[in-house]
Amino acid sequence: MISAQLRQCARKGYSAVEPDNLDSFNRSKGLLSRADNLRLAARLARIAHRHRLSIAQKNLAGLPARIGRRVGFDFAVAEDCQVYDECWRYTRAFGPHVLEIEYSDEGPANFRRACAIRGDRISLVYRDRDLVAPGHPHYVFRSC
């Protein structure tokens, strides 16, 4: 099933995927371990690469770079990392290969600060958390 979905992403012209919830073990009440999440991520990375898709690490900012490389991550998607003061963890592991997303419900100050600090080195966007479409009254999209 997952392989078919990733193949469809590749056929539709996507260049990358981002499997969310690498930190699901934190909310699983002991049903998953960190190792479980990392094994699943490694399997997804192998399948993604087989379909010539890059794959992003999302969440689990403290994952050591060597483990992220072993899993097969190509870049990171970092949500609210300015808010939680963890952007440096992603840029230390992935250098300029980070997509930082700051959300409008946290206010524009975090986005402005992030742009001043990292906006010339990584991709950085400001979005509404619900990711509504242009034209919707709550639509927000900016980049720096």
Phi and psi in radians as a Rosetta constraint file:
Dihedral C 1 N 2 CA 2 C 2 CIRCULARHARMONIC -1.098 0.35
Dihedral N 2 CA 2 C 2 N 3 CIRCULARHARMONIC -0.754 0.35
Dihedral C 2 N 3 CA 3 C 3 CIRCULARHARMONIC -1.035 0.35
Dihedral N 3 CA 3 C 3 N 4 CIRCULARHARMONIC -0.715 0.35
Dihedral C 3 N 4 CA 4 C 4 CIRCULARHARMONIC -1.131 0.35
Dihedral N 4 CA 4 C 4 N 5 CIRCULARHARMONIC -0.681 0.35
Dihedral C 4 N 5 CA 5 C 5 CIRCULARHARMONIC -1.160 0.35
Dihedral N 5 CA 5 C 5 N 6 CIRCULARHARMONIC -0.739 0.35
Dihedral C 5 N 6 CA 6 C 6 CIRCULARHARMONIC -1.177 0.35
Dihedral N 6 CA 6 C 6 N 7 CIRCULARHARMONIC -0.678 0.35
Dihedral C 6 N 7 CA 7 C 7 CIRCULARHARMONIC -1.048 0.35
Dihedral N 7 CA 7 C 7 N 8 CIRCULARHARMONIC -0.713 0.35
Dihedral C 7 N 8 CA 8 C 8 CIRCULARHARMONIC -1.132 0.35
Dihedral N 8 CA 8 C 8 N 9 CIRCULARHARMONIC -0.682 0.35
Dihedral C 8 N 9 CA 9 C 9 CIRCULARHARMONIC -1.024 0.35
Dihedral N 9 CA 9 C 9 N 10 CIRCULARHARMONIC -0.800 0.35
Dihedral C 9 N 10 CA 10 C 10 CIRCULARHARMONIC -1.104 0.35
Dihedral N 10 CA 10 C 10 N 11 CIRCULARHARMONIC -0.770 0.35
Dihedral C 10 N 11 CA 11 C 11 CIRCULARHARMONIC -1.096 0.35
Dihedral N 11 CA 11 C 11 N 12 CIRCULARHARMONIC -0.566 0.35
Dihedral C 11 N 12 CA 12 C 12 CIRCULARHARMONIC -1.392 0.35
Dihedral N 12 CA 12 C 12 N 13 CIRCULARHARMONIC -0.068 0.35
Dihedral C 12 N 13 CA 13 C 13 CIRCULARHARMONIC 1.700 0.35
Dihedral N 13 CA 13 C 13 N 14 CIRCULARHARMONIC 0.116 0.35
Dihedral C 13 N 14 CA 14 C 14 CIRCULARHARMONIC -1.196 0.35
Dihedral N 14 CA 14 C 14 N 15 CIRCULARHARMONIC 2.627 0.35
Dihedral C 14 N 15 CA 15 C 15 CIRCULARHARMONIC -1.870 0.35
Dihedral N 15 CA 15 C 15 N 16 CIRCULARHARMONIC -0.225 0.35
Dihedral C 15 N 16 CA 16 C 16 CIRCULARHARMONIC -2.692 0.35
Dihedral N 16 CA 16 C 16 N 17 CIRCULARHARMONIC 2.809 0.35
Dihedral C 16 N 17 CA 17 C 17 CIRCULARHARMONIC -2.298 0.35
Dihedral N 17 CA 17 C 17 N 18 CIRCULARHARMONIC 2.774 0.35
Dihedral C 17 N 18 CA 18 C 18 CIRCULARHARMONIC -2.408 0.35
Dihedral N 18 CA 18 C 18 N 19 CIRCULARHARMONIC 1.666 0.35
Dihedral C 18 N 19 CA 19 C 19 CIRCULARHARMONIC -1.319 0.35
Dihedral N 19 CA 19 C 19 N 20 CIRCULARHARMONIC 2.105 0.35
Dihedral C 19 N 20 CA 20 C 20 CIRCULARHARMONIC -1.358 0.35
Dihedral N 20 CA 20 C 20 N 21 CIRCULARHARMONIC 2.952 0.35
Dihedral C 20 N 21 CA 21 C 21 CIRCULARHARMONIC 1.214 0.35
Dihedral N 21 CA 21 C 21 N 22 CIRCULARHARMONIC 0.690 0.35
Dihedral C 21 N 22 CA 22 C 22 CIRCULARHARMONIC -1.056 0.35
Dihedral N 22 CA 22 C 22 N 23 CIRCULARHARMONIC -0.328 0.35
Dihedral C 22 N 23 CA 23 C 23 CIRCULARHARMONIC -1.796 0.35
Dihedral N 23 CA 23 C 23 N 24 CIRCULARHARMONIC 0.408 0.35
Dihedral C 23 N 24 CA 24 C 24 CIRCULARHARMONIC -0.996 0.35
Dihedral N 24 CA 24 C 24 N 25 CIRCULARHARMONIC -0.520 0.35
Dihedral C 24 N 25 CA 25 C 25 CIRCULARHARMONIC -1.026 0.35
Dihedral N 25 CA 25 C 25 N 26 CIRCULARHARMONIC -0.479 0.35
Dihedral C 25 N 26 CA 26 C 26 CIRCULARHARMONIC -1.163 0.35
Dihedral N 26 CA 26 C 26 N 27 CIRCULARHARMONIC -0.398 0.35
Dihedral C 26 N 27 CA 27 C 27 CIRCULARHARMONIC -2.001 0.35
Dihedral N 27 CA 27 C 27 N 28 CIRCULARHARMONIC 0.122 0.35
Dihedral C 27 N 28 CA 28 C 28 CIRCULARHARMONIC -1.582 0.35
Dihedral N 28 CA 28 C 28 N 29 CIRCULARHARMONIC 0.038 0.35
Dihedral C 28 N 29 CA 29 C 29 CIRCULARHARMONIC 0.941 0.35
Dihedral N 29 CA 29 C 29 N 30 CIRCULARHARMONIC 0.711 0.35
Dihedral C 29 N 30 CA 30 C 30 CIRCULARHARMONIC 1.496 0.35
Dihedral N 30 CA 30 C 30 N 31 CIRCULARHARMONIC -0.002 0.35
Dihedral C 30 N 31 CA 31 C 31 CIRCULARHARMONIC -1.351 0.35
Dihedral N 31 CA 31 C 31 N 32 CIRCULARHARMONIC -0.447 0.35
Dihedral C 31 N 32 CA 32 C 32 CIRCULARHARMONIC -2.148 0.35
Dihedral N 32 CA 32 C 32 N 33 CIRCULARHARMONIC 2.631 0.35
Dihedral C 32 N 33 CA 33 C 33 CIRCULARHARMONIC -1.931 0.35
Dihedral N 33 CA 33 C 33 N 34 CIRCULARHARMONIC 2.913 0.35
Dihedral C 33 N 34 CA 34 C 34 CIRCULARHARMONIC -1.006 0.35
Dihedral N 34 CA 34 C 34 N 35 CIRCULARHARMONIC -0.722 0.35
Dihedral C 34 N 35 CA 35 C 35 CIRCULARHARMONIC -1.073 0.35
Dihedral N 35 CA 35 C 35 N 36 CIRCULARHARMONIC -0.667 0.35
Dihedral C 35 N 36 CA 36 C 36 CIRCULARHARMONIC -1.027 0.35
Dihedral N 36 CA 36 C 36 N 37 CIRCULARHARMONIC -0.850 0.35
Dihedral C 36 N 37 CA 37 C 37 CIRCULARHARMONIC -1.066 0.35
Dihedral N 37 CA 37 C 37 N 38 CIRCULARHARMONIC -0.705 0.35
Dihedral C 37 N 38 CA 38 C 38 CIRCULARHARMONIC -1.218 0.35
Dihedral N 38 CA 38 C 38 N 39 CIRCULARHARMONIC -0.640 0.35
Dihedral C 38 N 39 CA 39 C 39 CIRCULARHARMONIC -1.117 0.35
Dihedral N 39 CA 39 C 39 N 40 CIRCULARHARMONIC -0.744 0.35
Dihedral C 39 N 40 CA 40 C 40 CIRCULARHARMONIC -1.090 0.35
Dihedral N 40 CA 40 C 40 N 41 CIRCULARHARMONIC -0.781 0.35
Dihedral C 40 N 41 CA 41 C 41 CIRCULARHARMONIC -1.051 0.35
Dihedral N 41 CA 41 C 41 N 42 CIRCULARHARMONIC -0.724 0.35
Dihedral C 41 N 42 CA 42 C 42 CIRCULARHARMONIC -1.107 0.35
Dihedral N 42 CA 42 C 42 N 43 CIRCULARHARMONIC -0.709 0.35
Dihedral C 42 N 43 CA 43 C 43 CIRCULARHARMONIC -1.122 0.35
Dihedral N 43 CA 43 C 43 N 44 CIRCULARHARMONIC -0.757 0.35
Dihedral C 43 N 44 CA 44 C 44 CIRCULARHARMONIC -1.111 0.35
Dihedral N 44 CA 44 C 44 N 45 CIRCULARHARMONIC -0.661 0.35
Dihedral C 44 N 45 CA 45 C 45 CIRCULARHARMONIC -1.112 0.35
Dihedral N 45 CA 45 C 45 N 46 CIRCULARHARMONIC -0.758 0.35
Dihedral C 45 N 46 CA 46 C 46 CIRCULARHARMONIC -1.069 0.35
Dihedral N 46 CA 46 C 46 N 47 CIRCULARHARMONIC -0.762 0.35
Dihedral C 46 N 47 CA 47 C 47 CIRCULARHARMONIC -1.155 0.35
Dihedral N 47 CA 47 C 47 N 48 CIRCULARHARMONIC -0.779 0.35
Dihedral C 47 N 48 CA 48 C 48 CIRCULARHARMONIC -1.032 0.35
Dihedral N 48 CA 48 C 48 N 49 CIRCULARHARMONIC -0.822 0.35
Dihedral C 48 N 49 CA 49 C 49 CIRCULARHARMONIC -1.120 0.35
Dihedral N 49 CA 49 C 49 N 50 CIRCULARHARMONIC -0.607 0.35
Dihedral C 49 N 50 CA 50 C 50 CIRCULARHARMONIC -1.054 0.35
Dihedral N 50 CA 50 C 50 N 51 CIRCULARHARMONIC -0.543 0.35
Dihedral C 50 N 51 CA 51 C 51 CIRCULARHARMONIC -1.684 0.35
Dihedral N 51 CA 51 C 51 N 52 CIRCULARHARMONIC 0.254 0.35
Dihedral C 51 N 52 CA 52 C 52 CIRCULARHARMONIC 1.040 0.35
Dihedral N 52 CA 52 C 52 N 53 CIRCULARHARMONIC 0.667 0.35
Dihedral C 52 N 53 CA 53 C 53 CIRCULARHARMONIC -1.904 0.35
Dihedral N 53 CA 53 C 53 N 54 CIRCULARHARMONIC 2.414 0.35
Dihedral C 53 N 54 CA 54 C 54 CIRCULARHARMONIC -1.335 0.35
Dihedral N 54 CA 54 C 54 N 55 CIRCULARHARMONIC 2.796 0.35
Dihedral C 54 N 55 CA 55 C 55 CIRCULARHARMONIC -2.375 0.35
Dihedral N 55 CA 55 C 55 N 56 CIRCULARHARMONIC 2.412 0.35
Dihedral C 55 N 56 CA 56 C 56 CIRCULARHARMONIC -1.832 0.35
Dihedral N 56 CA 56 C 56 N 57 CIRCULARHARMONIC 2.534 0.35
Dihedral C 56 N 57 CA 57 C 57 CIRCULARHARMONIC -1.443 0.35
Dihedral N 57 CA 57 C 57 N 58 CIRCULARHARMONIC 2.329 0.35
Dihedral C 57 N 58 CA 58 C 58 CIRCULARHARMONIC -2.341 0.35
Dihedral N 58 CA 58 C 58 N 59 CIRCULARHARMONIC 2.309 0.35
Dihedral C 58 N 59 CA 59 C 59 CIRCULARHARMONIC 1.320 0.35
Dihedral N 59 CA 59 C 59 N 60 CIRCULARHARMONIC 3.067 0.35
Dihedral C 59 N 60 CA 60 C 60 CIRCULARHARMONIC 1.022 0.35
Dihedral N 60 CA 60 C 60 N 61 CIRCULARHARMONIC 0.979 0.35
Dihedral C 60 N 61 CA 61 C 61 CIRCULARHARMONIC -0.968 0.35
Dihedral N 61 CA 61 C 61 N 62 CIRCULARHARMONIC -0.532 0.35
Dihedral C 61 N 62 CA 62 C 62 CIRCULARHARMONIC -1.437 0.35
Dihedral N 62 CA 62 C 62 N 63 CIRCULARHARMONIC 0.089 0.35
Dihedral C 62 N 63 CA 63 C 63 CIRCULARHARMONIC -1.100 0.35
Dihedral N 63 CA 63 C 63 N 64 CIRCULARHARMONIC 2.132 0.35
Dihedral C 63 N 64 CA 64 C 64 CIRCULARHARMONIC -1.033 0.35
Dihedral N 64 CA 64 C 64 N 65 CIRCULARHARMONIC 2.500 0.35
Dihedral C 64 N 65 CA 65 C 65 CIRCULARHARMONIC -0.974 0.35
Dihedral N 65 CA 65 C 65 N 66 CIRCULARHARMONIC -0.677 0.35
Dihedral C 65 N 66 CA 66 C 66 CIRCULARHARMONIC -1.119 0.35
Dihedral N 66 CA 66 C 66 N 67 CIRCULARHARMONIC -0.608 0.35
Dihedral C 66 N 67 CA 67 C 67 CIRCULARHARMONIC -1.270 0.35
Dihedral N 67 CA 67 C 67 N 68 CIRCULARHARMONIC -0.714 0.35
Dihedral C 67 N 68 CA 68 C 68 CIRCULARHARMONIC -1.037 0.35
Dihedral N 68 CA 68 C 68 N 69 CIRCULARHARMONIC -0.693 0.35
Dihedral C 68 N 69 CA 69 C 69 CIRCULARHARMONIC -1.168 0.35
Dihedral N 69 CA 69 C 69 N 70 CIRCULARHARMONIC -0.713 0.35
Dihedral C 69 N 70 CA 70 C 70 CIRCULARHARMONIC -1.110 0.35
Dihedral N 70 CA 70 C 70 N 71 CIRCULARHARMONIC -0.672 0.35
Dihedral C 70 N 71 CA 71 C 71 CIRCULARHARMONIC -1.110 0.35
Dihedral N 71 CA 71 C 71 N 72 CIRCULARHARMONIC -0.699 0.35
Dihedral C 71 N 72 CA 72 C 72 CIRCULARHARMONIC 2.025 0.35
Dihedral N 72 CA 72 C 72 N 73 CIRCULARHARMONIC 0.226 0.35
Dihedral C 72 N 73 CA 73 C 73 CIRCULARHARMONIC -1.169 0.35
Dihedral N 73 CA 73 C 73 N 74 CIRCULARHARMONIC 2.449 0.35
Dihedral C 73 N 74 CA 74 C 74 CIRCULARHARMONIC -1.758 0.35
Dihedral N 74 CA 74 C 74 N 75 CIRCULARHARMONIC -0.469 0.35
Dihedral C 74 N 75 CA 75 C 75 CIRCULARHARMONIC -2.788 0.35
Dihedral N 75 CA 75 C 75 N 76 CIRCULARHARMONIC -3.133 0.35
Dihedral C 75 N 76 CA 76 C 76 CIRCULARHARMONIC -2.225 0.35
Dihedral N 76 CA 76 C 76 N 77 CIRCULARHARMONIC 2.574 0.35
Dihedral C 76 N 77 CA 77 C 77 CIRCULARHARMONIC -1.934 0.35
Dihedral N 77 CA 77 C 77 N 78 CIRCULARHARMONIC 2.065 0.35
Dihedral C 77 N 78 CA 78 C 78 CIRCULARHARMONIC -2.037 0.35
Dihedral N 78 CA 78 C 78 N 79 CIRCULARHARMONIC 1.893 0.35
Dihedral C 78 N 79 CA 79 C 79 CIRCULARHARMONIC -1.624 0.35
Dihedral N 79 CA 79 C 79 N 80 CIRCULARHARMONIC 2.355 0.35
Dihedral C 79 N 80 CA 80 C 80 CIRCULARHARMONIC 0.954 0.35
Dihedral N 80 CA 80 C 80 N 81 CIRCULARHARMONIC 0.469 0.35
Dihedral C 80 N 81 CA 81 C 81 CIRCULARHARMONIC -1.226 0.35
Dihedral N 81 CA 81 C 81 N 82 CIRCULARHARMONIC -0.413 0.35
Dihedral C 81 N 82 CA 82 C 82 CIRCULARHARMONIC -1.193 0.35
Dihedral N 82 CA 82 C 82 N 83 CIRCULARHARMONIC -0.748 0.35
Dihedral C 82 N 83 CA 83 C 83 CIRCULARHARMONIC -1.032 0.35
Dihedral N 83 CA 83 C 83 N 84 CIRCULARHARMONIC -0.765 0.35
Dihedral C 83 N 84 CA 84 C 84 CIRCULARHARMONIC -1.676 0.35
Dihedral N 84 CA 84 C 84 N 85 CIRCULARHARMONIC 0.104 0.35
Dihedral C 84 N 85 CA 85 C 85 CIRCULARHARMONIC 0.918 0.35
Dihedral N 85 CA 85 C 85 N 86 CIRCULARHARMONIC 0.877 0.35
Dihedral C 85 N 86 CA 86 C 86 CIRCULARHARMONIC -2.268 0.35
Dihedral N 86 CA 86 C 86 N 87 CIRCULARHARMONIC 0.183 0.35
Dihedral C 86 N 87 CA 87 C 87 CIRCULARHARMONIC -1.065 0.35
Dihedral N 87 CA 87 C 87 N 88 CIRCULARHARMONIC -0.644 0.35
Dihedral C 87 N 88 CA 88 C 88 CIRCULARHARMONIC -1.027 0.35
Dihedral N 88 CA 88 C 88 N 89 CIRCULARHARMONIC -0.542 0.35
Dihedral C 88 N 89 CA 89 C 89 CIRCULARHARMONIC -1.127 0.35
Dihedral N 89 CA 89 C 89 N 90 CIRCULARHARMONIC -0.706 0.35
Dihedral C 89 N 90 CA 90 C 90 CIRCULARHARMONIC -1.259 0.35
Dihedral N 90 CA 90 C 90 N 91 CIRCULARHARMONIC -0.762 0.35
Dihedral C 90 N 91 CA 91 C 91 CIRCULARHARMONIC -1.223 0.35
Dihedral N 91 CA 91 C 91 N 92 CIRCULARHARMONIC -0.519 0.35
Dihedral C 91 N 92 CA 92 C 92 CIRCULARHARMONIC -1.134 0.35
Dihedral N 92 CA 92 C 92 N 93 CIRCULARHARMONIC -0.671 0.35
Dihedral C 92 N 93 CA 93 C 93 CIRCULARHARMONIC -1.414 0.35
Dihedral N 93 CA 93 C 93 N 94 CIRCULARHARMONIC -0.621 0.35
Dihedral C 93 N 94 CA 94 C 94 CIRCULARHARMONIC -2.093 0.35
Dihedral N 94 CA 94 C 94 N 95 CIRCULARHARMONIC 0.026 0.35
Dihedral C 94 N 95 CA 95 C 95 CIRCULARHARMONIC 1.021 0.35
Dihedral N 95 CA 95 C 95 N 96 CIRCULARHARMONIC -2.280 0.35
Dihedral C 95 N 96 CA 96 C 96 CIRCULARHARMONIC -1.371 0.35
Dihedral N 96 CA 96 C 96 N 97 CIRCULARHARMONIC -0.034 0.35
Dihedral C 96 N 97 CA 97 C 97 CIRCULARHARMONIC -1.561 0.35
Dihedral N 97 CA 97 C 97 N 98 CIRCULARHARMONIC 1.028 0.35
Dihedral C 97 N 98 CA 98 C 98 CIRCULARHARMONIC -2.312 0.35
Dihedral N 98 CA 98 C 98 N 99 CIRCULARHARMONIC 2.345 0.35
Dihedral C 98 N 99 CA 99 C 99 CIRCULARHARMONIC -1.894 0.35
Dihedral N 99 CA 99 C 99 N 100 CIRCULARHARMONIC 1.898 0.35
Dihedral C 99 N 100 CA 100 C 100 CIRCULARHARMONIC -1.660 0.35
Dihedral N 100 CA 100 C 100 N 101 CIRCULARHARMONIC 2.346 0.35
Dihedral C 100 N 101 CA 101 C 101 CIRCULARHARMONIC -2.161 0.35
Dihedral N 101 CA 101 C 101 N 102 CIRCULARHARMONIC 2.068 0.35
Dihedral C 101 N 102 CA 102 C 102 CIRCULARHARMONIC -1.865 0.35
Dihedral N 102 CA 102 C 102 N 103 CIRCULARHARMONIC 2.452 0.35
Dihedral C 102 N 103 CA 103 C 103 CIRCULARHARMONIC -1.841 0.35
Dihedral N 103 CA 103 C 103 N 104 CIRCULARHARMONIC 2.539 0.35
Dihedral C 103 N 104 CA 104 C 104 CIRCULARHARMONIC -1.138 0.35
Dihedral N 104 CA 104 C 104 N 105 CIRCULARHARMONIC -0.453 0.35
Dihedral C 104 N 105 CA 105 C 105 CIRCULARHARMONIC -1.220 0.35
Dihedral N 105 CA 105 C 105 N 106 CIRCULARHARMONIC -0.211 0.35
Dihedral C 105 N 106 CA 106 C 106 CIRCULARHARMONIC -1.616 0.35
Dihedral N 106 CA 106 C 106 N 107 CIRCULARHARMONIC -0.086 0.35
Dihedral C 106 N 107 CA 107 C 107 CIRCULARHARMONIC 1.609 0.35
Dihedral N 107 CA 107 C 107 N 108 CIRCULARHARMONIC 2.736 0.35
Dihedral C 107 N 108 CA 108 C 108 CIRCULARHARMONIC -1.311 0.35
Dihedral N 108 CA 108 C 108 N 109 CIRCULARHARMONIC -0.283 0.35
Dihedral C 108 N 109 CA 109 C 109 CIRCULARHARMONIC -1.069 0.35
Dihedral N 109 CA 109 C 109 N 110 CIRCULARHARMONIC -0.698 0.35
Dihedral C 109 N 110 CA 110 C 110 CIRCULARHARMONIC -1.100 0.35
Dihedral N 110 CA 110 C 110 N 111 CIRCULARHARMONIC -0.718 0.35
Dihedral C 110 N 111 CA 111 C 111 CIRCULARHARMONIC -1.121 0.35
Dihedral N 111 CA 111 C 111 N 112 CIRCULARHARMONIC -0.810 0.35
Dihedral C 111 N 112 CA 112 C 112 CIRCULARHARMONIC -1.056 0.35
Dihedral N 112 CA 112 C 112 N 113 CIRCULARHARMONIC -0.751 0.35
Dihedral C 112 N 113 CA 113 C 113 CIRCULARHARMONIC -1.120 0.35
Dihedral N 113 CA 113 C 113 N 114 CIRCULARHARMONIC -0.777 0.35
Dihedral C 113 N 114 CA 114 C 114 CIRCULARHARMONIC -1.070 0.35
Dihedral N 114 CA 114 C 114 N 115 CIRCULARHARMONIC -0.753 0.35
Dihedral C 114 N 115 CA 115 C 115 CIRCULARHARMONIC -1.060 0.35
Dihedral N 115 CA 115 C 115 N 116 CIRCULARHARMONIC -0.732 0.35
Dihedral C 115 N 116 CA 116 C 116 CIRCULARHARMONIC -1.136 0.35
Dihedral N 116 CA 116 C 116 N 117 CIRCULARHARMONIC -0.618 0.35
Dihedral C 116 N 117 CA 117 C 117 CIRCULARHARMONIC -1.479 0.35
Dihedral N 117 CA 117 C 117 N 118 CIRCULARHARMONIC -0.792 0.35
Dihedral C 117 N 118 CA 118 C 118 CIRCULARHARMONIC -2.203 0.35
Dihedral N 118 CA 118 C 118 N 119 CIRCULARHARMONIC -0.060 0.35
Dihedral C 118 N 119 CA 119 C 119 CIRCULARHARMONIC -1.050 0.35
Dihedral N 119 CA 119 C 119 N 120 CIRCULARHARMONIC -0.370 0.35
Dihedral C 119 N 120 CA 120 C 120 CIRCULARHARMONIC -1.624 0.35
Dihedral N 120 CA 120 C 120 N 121 CIRCULARHARMONIC -0.031 0.35
Dihedral C 120 N 121 CA 121 C 121 CIRCULARHARMONIC -2.042 0.35
Dihedral N 121 CA 121 C 121 N 122 CIRCULARHARMONIC -0.463 0.35
Dihedral C 121 N 122 CA 122 C 122 CIRCULARHARMONIC -2.347 0.35
Dihedral N 122 CA 122 C 122 N 123 CIRCULARHARMONIC 2.932 0.35
Dihedral C 122 N 123 CA 123 C 123 CIRCULARHARMONIC -1.371 0.35
Dihedral N 123 CA 123 C 123 N 124 CIRCULARHARMONIC 2.288 0.35
Dihedral C 123 N 124 CA 124 C 124 CIRCULARHARMONIC -2.436 0.35
Dihedral N 124 CA 124 C 124 N 125 CIRCULARHARMONIC 2.230 0.35
Dihedral C 124 N 125 CA 125 C 125 CIRCULARHARMONIC -2.277 0.35
Dihedral N 125 CA 125 C 125 N 126 CIRCULARHARMONIC 2.734 0.35
Dihedral C 125 N 126 CA 126 C 126 CIRCULARHARMONIC -2.074 0.35
Dihedral N 126 CA 126 C 126 N 127 CIRCULARHARMONIC 2.114 0.35
Dihedral C 126 N 127 CA 127 C 127 CIRCULARHARMONIC -2.381 0.35
Dihedral N 127 CA 127 C 127 N 128 CIRCULARHARMONIC 2.785 0.35
Dihedral C 127 N 128 CA 128 C 128 CIRCULARHARMONIC -1.339 0.35
Dihedral N 128 CA 128 C 128 N 129 CIRCULARHARMONIC 2.482 0.35
Dihedral C 128 N 129 CA 129 C 129 CIRCULARHARMONIC -1.133 0.35
Dihedral N 129 CA 129 C 129 N 130 CIRCULARHARMONIC -0.501 0.35
Dihedral C 129 N 130 CA 130 C 130 CIRCULARHARMONIC -1.447 0.35
Dihedral N 130 CA 130 C 130 N 131 CIRCULARHARMONIC -0.077 0.35
Dihedral C 130 N 131 CA 131 C 131 CIRCULARHARMONIC 0.908 0.35
Dihedral N 131 CA 131 C 131 N 132 CIRCULARHARMONIC 0.832 0.35
Dihedral C 131 N 132 CA 132 C 132 CIRCULARHARMONIC -1.264 0.35
Dihedral N 132 CA 132 C 132 N 133 CIRCULARHARMONIC 2.821 0.35
Dihedral C 132 N 133 CA 133 C 133 CIRCULARHARMONIC -1.375 0.35
Dihedral N 133 CA 133 C 133 N 134 CIRCULARHARMONIC 2.723 0.35
Dihedral C 133 N 134 CA 134 C 134 CIRCULARHARMONIC -0.936 0.35
Dihedral N 134 CA 134 C 134 N 135 CIRCULARHARMONIC 2.496 0.35
Dihedral C 134 N 135 CA 135 C 135 CIRCULARHARMONIC 1.712 0.35
Dihedral N 135 CA 135 C 135 N 136 CIRCULARHARMONIC -0.431 0.35
Dihedral C 135 N 136 CA 136 C 136 CIRCULARHARMONIC -1.251 0.35
Dihedral N 136 CA 136 C 136 N 137 CIRCULARHARMONIC 2.486 0.35
Dihedral C 136 N 137 CA 137 C 137 CIRCULARHARMONIC -1.042 0.35
Dihedral N 137 CA 137 C 137 N 138 CIRCULARHARMONIC -0.428 0.35
Dihedral C 137 N 138 CA 138 C 138 CIRCULARHARMONIC -1.737 0.35
Dihedral N 138 CA 138 C 138 N 139 CIRCULARHARMONIC 0.157 0.35
Dihedral C 138 N 139 CA 139 C 139 CIRCULARHARMONIC -1.149 0.35
Dihedral N 139 CA 139 C 139 N 140 CIRCULARHARMONIC 2.290 0.35
Dihedral C 139 N 140 CA 140 C 140 CIRCULARHARMONIC -2.390 0.35
Dihedral N 140 CA 140 C 140 N 141 CIRCULARHARMONIC 2.270 0.35
Dihedral C 140 N 141 CA 141 C 141 CIRCULARHARMONIC -2.681 0.35
Dihedral N 141 CA 141 C 141 N 142 CIRCULARHARMONIC 2.138 0.35
Dihedral C 141 N 142 CA 142 C 142 CIRCULARHARMONIC -2.494 0.35
Dihedral N 142 CA 142 C 142 N 143 CIRCULARHARMONIC 2.760 0.35
Dihedral C 142 N 143 CA 143 C 143 CIRCULARHARMONIC -2.454 0.35
Dihedral N 143 CA 143 C 143 N 144 CIRCULARHARMONIC 2.906 0.35
